[in-house]
């Protein structure tokens, strides 16, 4: 279980670097936010910055649930891990129907990996 949580944290960290690049104006917007902008407009750059904070929270939830860290009450981390799993499953669908081919082919499998790793962590005793 801790291996799955650490693996998910690594994926989330990589996504955080990606979101930071987007927030700073890197021309890789075709991979995110529907792929409609090569360089994101200000509102989506803010969204990317917020995503970085959310990814850190997601990692903390999974690491706590796996027993790697202890910052959240056990009952709360159990529920939160299942909520994250559901969120990532929804993310698979959302990325799969993106108008952006780049987003569909890159982000859909990444989110599927996060969903699987989160399910492993959430379902552990």
Order of alpha helices (4+ residues) and beta strands (2+ residues): alpha-alpha-alpha-alpha
